[in-house]
């Protein structure tokens, strides 16, 4: 695609890459619904220090995006191990600046037990490949090592707002802008939008079979549309920070949600605050 001089070929290849990325996101959303309980269980097992997740349903191609999503959901480092293919497993680790240096973390295990065929990365993102017959041994070593790690001091969350969206601008076509800047990753974080004076019209909950704070499903009224939204682990905020009928300023990422063969746009909420009276 980058070497071609034929405009038609460039357009065709670009469309193929975008289609592949859309499919990857769909698979990531589907597996997220499957492993959410295991992620919460791991988070609690490590004392809220980290999420360590392995499941045979996790395809190699979505491990990295799933790890990034877990970091956002739990504000903690995440290590995701994919399903076994041809006797090998791939792992992907992600972390925020204030927590674990991911490459140093993996280097510890390479020194201690030579678990990896190869590994690499940097402070916030690393990966590795290993023989699948050493998985149980690695998982045991991971949890033993995490037990020795001090939990980092909690920091006030800060967000960079890419744009404040007016009621007129809040339109389904906004997803085209989001997808124009894909793929997101290291050095290219997902866009964060703000809306002001949005109304909470409906509130529901997503139960967590493993315990922990429930997630909140909302319907948000803003502009000419009613928007489905999800706010992870936000059940304790209902009745305190917001309730049905509340008017809020909302920070969110806009994404496509795939569920039971249906596709909808969804606000993935990252923070809220009551709208100040004018």
N, C-alpha and C positions, 0 to 999 in steps of 0.2 A: 504493500500500500504506500509506504513512504518512498519507495524507489520508482514507482510507476510514473510515467508522464502522460498516460491516457486518462483524461477526466472521467470517462465512463467506467473504466476499471477502478479508479480511485473511489468513485461513488459506490460501486458495487461492493468493493471490499470493506468500505467504511460501514455500509449497511449491515454486512455480515458480522462485523465486529460488534456493532451495537446490538444486533439480535442475540449474539452469544452472551453479551453482558446482561441483557434483559433476562435470558434464560437462567444465567447464574444467580441473579437476584431472586428469581422465582423459586429456584431450588433452595436458596438460603432461607427464604421466608418459610417454606414448607418445613425444613428441618428445624427451624427455630421453634415452631409450635410443638415439635416432637421432643426436643431436648431441654425445654425450658425448666422442667421439674428437676432434671439431673443437674442442671447448672446451679439452681438454687441450693440443692443438697450439697454440692461441692463447695459453694461459697460459704455455707454454714460450717461444713466440716473443717475448712481451713481457718476458721476464726475470722472470716471476712477479709482475709488477706489476698485471696486469689481464687480463680475459677479454673479447674482442671477437668476437661471434658473429653471423653472418648466414647464413641458409639459407632457400631458397624453401619449405621444409616448415613453417616457423614461422609460424603464424597470428597475426594481430594481437592476438587475444584472449588469447594465452598468453605474449606477449613479456615482460610485467611479472613474472609468476609465475616464468618461467624465469630471468629476471635475478636475482630474489631467491634462487632455488635455487642458482644459480652462486656468488653471494656466500657462501652458507653452505658450499658444497662446497670453495671455493678460498680463502676468507678474503681475498678481493681484490675490487675493484670489477668490475662486469660491465656490459657494454653489449650489448644484444640488438636486432638489426634484423629486422623481420618480412619476410614475403614481400611482393612487389609487388602492389598492388591498384589498378586504375584509374590506373596511372602514378605511384603514391605508395607510400612506405614509412614505417612508423612505427617509432620506436626507443624503447627503454626502458632506463634506466640506474639501477642500484642500487649502494650502497656502504655500508660501515660508517663509524661516526663517526671512526675513526682514520685514514682514508685520504683519498680524493678528495672534494671538495665537488662533487656531480654537476651542480648548476646552473651553477656557475662553469666547470666543464669544458666544458659545452655552449656557454656564452657565449663562450668562447675561439674556437670554430669559427664561431659566428655573426659575430663581429667580423672574423675572418680571411678568411672566404670566403662569408659569407651562405648557408650550406648549407641552412638550415632555413626552411620556410614559416612555422612557428611552433614555439616550444619553451617550457618552463616547468618548475617544480619547486622543490625545496629541497635541503638538504645531502645527504640520503640517498636521494632518489628524484626522478628527472626524466624527461621524455619529449619527443619531438619528432616532427614530420612533415616529410618532404622529398620532392622529386621523385626518382623512381627512376633517372632518367638521370644523376644525379650520385653514385650509389652508389660506383662505382669511385674517383672523385675523393676522396670522403670517406674511404673505407677507407685510401687511401694517406696522406691527411693525418693520420688517427687514429694510424697506426703510427709515422709520423715524429714526432708530438708525444709519444706515450708513451715513445719512446726518450729524450726529454729530461727525463722526470720521474724524480725520485729515488724509489727504492723505500722506503716507510715502514718504520721500525723495527718488527720483529716484537714483538707484545705477547702477554703471557700471556692465553690465552683465559679468559674468565669467563662463567659461565652463571647465570641466575636459575632456580632450581628451583621450579616451580609446586606440585608435590606429590610426596611420596615414597609410592609405591604398594606396599601390602602384597600378599602372595601371594593373599589372599582377594579383594582389590580388582582384581587384574590379570585382567580378564575382557574378552572381545570387546566388551561393551557400553560399554567406556571410550571407544570411538570416537564414541559419541553425545555425550559431554561435549566432546570435541575439536571436533566439528562444530557444537555449539551456539554456540561463540564465534566462528565464522567470519562474514565473511571476515577473514583475517589480512592485515596490511600495516603501513604506517607507523602507529605508535602502538598497534598491537595485534599483538604478535609471537606466533608459534605457541607453544603450550604445551609446556613441557619437563618431563618426568617423570623420576623416579629410581626404580630398583629396586635392592635390596641383596641380595647373596648369590645372584645368578642364575648358572646353570651353562651354560658353552659346550659344547653337545652335538655340533655339527658345524661344520666350517669348509670353505668353498669360495672360489673366486676368480672375479672378473669380469675377463677379459683386456682390456687396452687396446691396440688396434692402433696407437695413436700413441705408445706408450711411456709412461713415467712410472709411478708407483706404482700397482699394481693395487688394485682395490676388493675388499672381503672380504664374502662372504655367510656368514651364520651361522644356526644354529638355537639358540635360547636356551630353556633349560628354567627356568620360573619359575611357581610355583603349580600349577594344574591343567592348564596348557597348554604347548605347545611353540611358540615364536614365531619366524617367519622374520624375519631382520634383515639390514640392510646397513650397512656402515661404509666410507664413501668414503675412498679413498687410504690404507687402513690396513694394507696388506700388510706393510710393514716392522715393524709391531707384533707380528705373529704370531711366536711363539717367544721374544719378549722381554717384552712386557707381558702377553700372554695366549696360550693354546693350547687345544687340545681338552681338556676336563675342568676348565679354570680356573673359579674362582668369582669373580665380578666384581660391583662396583657399577657400574651403567650409567645414563647419562643418554641420553634418547631422545625423539624426537617420534613419535607414533603416526599412521600414515597408511594410506590405502587404496592398494594397488599394483595397477595394471592391466597385464596382459601377456598377449598372444595371446588376447584375449577373456575372460580369467579375472580375477577380482577377489579379492584376499586382503588381510588386514591385515598390516602390516609395521612393525617398529621401525626407524626411521631414527636410527642411533646418532650421537651428537655427542661423547661422551667416555666413557672407561671407566677404572677403576682396580681393582686387586685388592682383594677384600673383606678387611678386617682380621680376623684370628683373634680370637675372643671369649675 
